[in-house]
Amino acid sequence: MDGTVCEVRAEPGAKLGAIEGPVLLAPHTYGPDGAYVPAIQFRTRISEGKCNRRRSGVL
C-alpha cells in the first residue's frame, strides 16, 4: 500500500493531504490489446499548490 500512496501523491503535481480509500475498485480496459486492469480511486484534498489536470487525468 505504501507504493500506491506514493503514486497517488506524485501524480497530480501538488502536495496532497491525507489520502482516504480506496473508494472505488473497478476493472477497465487499457492499452492496444484491451487488457483488463484494476482502476483504483482514492479521495484526498490538495493541501498546497495546484493540481496539474493534464498530468493527473482530472477533467
Secondary structure, 3 states (H helix, E strand, C coil): CHHHHHHHHHCCCCEECCCEEEEEEEEEEECCCCEEEEEEEEECCEEECCCCHHHHCCC
